[in-house]
Amino acid sequence: MSLIRREFIWNVQRMLLAALLIVVLAAISVGVRLYVRVRRAANQPPLPTQTPAAETLPTAAPVGTPAPSRTPLPTLSDPTAVSPRADAVAKRIGIVAGHWQNDVGAVCPDGLTEVEINRDVAERVVRLLREQGYEAEMLAEFSPSLDGYQATALISIHTDACNVPEATGFKVARVSSSMVPALEDRLVACLSEHYALATGLPFHRNSITFDMTEYHAFYEIEPQTPAAIIEIGFMDADRRLLTKRSDLVAQGIVDGVLCFLEP
């Protein structure tokens, strides 16, 4: 066998081994994630009996389904079908102020930071929910309280960067592998519908990222806690709304939460 042929075969073997190693590592990663979620779910106390979601809810729209403009996104044809959990944390609402107490998030050329917008809106949302009688609390991005966090709902508030000057709009998503898909689809639908109505922003098409559907807090909280992440707008084109009319931004989020909690 010539030297060139032996070297070719050796290179092919190395490529095959590398590909096999990548597949094995990916399978291990997925297996560990599923194992952690199953163990968390197994360690939780049994939940009160609920009407099975499949018998009561209409077919859920895919997570993050966009609307043409201000048209409400998913249609809630039977909003009383599924109610949030009626347990000891039935009135607790967690509001994560994105990047707070961790970093500044996105930064515009003039120094405007994402974290200052997120925190301002989160504080307003918490205040409005408390006025409605809910035990709302603001949480830092990596708060230790997120570990096993139990609540009727958890919302994480973030803002899109300045680097796409023409981009405008918002987006909402939940975890890709949900333990309570019917509830979380309903939470996403309520937030999307009411945020669009309050702010006039369109749903930003085709920009829901892996960082949203695999957001770290989704895998830290108690698996039965419905959660969603919302990118409330772009820091360039939507700046006036985000900085001068943050009351509207907060009200849109609150209206979405109340839609979910009080059908």
Order of alpha helices (4+ residues) and beta strands (2+ residues): alpha-alpha-beta-alpha-beta-beta-beta-alpha-alpha-beta-alpha-alpha
